[in-house]
Amino acid sequence: MTSTDQYRSYVDELQNSLKCLYMNARSLRYKMQELFAVVEAIRPDVIGITETWGNDDIPDTEFSIPGFSLEPATVEEAGYCCWSIAV
């Protein structure tokens, strides 16, 4: 097997693997454009975000990502968290 064949095999494996993205946002509201760019580049299957600093005054729709299902989780001491799963 040539090195080119090995590389293609490796790329094929990556395309069939589960890709996860984790981000400690420290205020996601002001970093959505950055998150969109990272999601576009990486194309993860699951996104975990801590310290979104969301609250009851901010609608969940502000944190929505096209192609993902948002699952918010309230953790008062950690400043709100959320998971997004590709649909």
VENFENDA-V108221 format. One record per residue. N is the residue number from 1. RES is the residue in one letter. PHI is phi as a letter, one per 20 degrees, with the letter a starting at -180 (999 if undefined). NEAR is the number of other ideal C-beta (glycine too) atoms within 8 Angstrom. D_FIRST is the distance of its C-alpha to the first C-alpha in whole Angstrom. Layout:
BEGIN
N	RES	PHI	NEAR	D_FIRST
N	RES	PHI	NEAR	D_FIRST
END
This chain:
BEGIN
1	M	999	4	0
2	T	f	5	4
3	S	f	5	7
4	T	f	6	8
5	D	f	8	6
6	Q	f	9	7
7	Y	f	8	10
8	R	f	8	11
9	S	f	9	10
10	Y	f	8	13
11	V	f	8	15
12	D	f	8	15
13	E	f	8	16
14	L	f	7	19
15	Q	f	6	20
16	N	d	5	21
17	S	d	6	23
18	L	e	5	26
19	K	d	9	27
20	C	d	9	30
21	L	c	11	33
22	Y	d	8	36
23	M	b	11	38
24	N	e	7	42
25	A	f	12	43
26	R	l	5	47
27	S	n	9	48
28	L	f	14	46
29	R	g	11	49
30	Y	e	5	48
31	K	c	9	45
32	M	f	10	44
33	Q	f	6	42
34	E	f	7	40
35	L	f	13	39
36	F	g	9	38
37	A	f	8	36
38	V	f	10	34
39	V	f	13	34
40	E	f	7	33
41	A	f	6	30
42	I	e	8	29
43	R	l	6	29
44	P	f	10	30
45	D	e	7	31
46	V	c	12	34
47	I	c	14	36
48	G	d	11	38
49	I	c	16	41
50	T	d	11	44
51	E	l	13	47
52	T	f	14	47
53	W	m	11	51
54	G	f	12	52
55	N	b	6	55
56	D	f	3	57
57	D	e	3	58
58	I	d	9	55
59	P	f	4	54
60	D	g	9	50
61	T	f	5	49
62	E	f	9	49
63	F	d	15	46
64	S	f	8	44
65	I	c	11	41
66	P	g	4	40
67	G	n	5	38
68	F	c	12	39
69	S	e	7	41
70	L	e	11	43
71	E	c	8	44
72	P	f	10	47
73	A	c	8	48
74	T	e	6	51
75	V	c	8	51
76	E	g	5	54
77	E	f	4	53
78	A	e	8	50
79	G	m	10	51
80	Y	m	13	49
81	C	c	14	46
82	C	b	13	44
83	W	c	11	41
84	S	c	12	39
85	I	c	10	37
86	A	f	9	35
87	V	d	5	37
END
